[in-house]
Amino acid sequence: MTARMQAWAVQAQLRLRTLGEDDRGDVPGWVLVTLMTAGLVSVLWFVAGNALQQLFQDAVTSVSPRSGL
């Protein structure tokens, strides 16, 4: 029984090892996606920062309870 369990454990380790190797090749792609997202956010913030801030302020004001009521 222990020989079967050892064989199963070895097979499981080999499967996990080969699965891990497939994912390593996509790391540069995810780095590129992350950098592009950060760039888009920076450009959007630079171009429309004041308008977005005012939009947020108006939205918060519209749902916040007014003092004195």
Secondary structure, DSSP 8 states (H G I E B T S, - for coil): -HHHHHHHHHHHHHHHHHHHHHHHTTHHHHHHHHHHHHHHHHHHHHHHHHHHHHHHHHHHHHHS--TT-
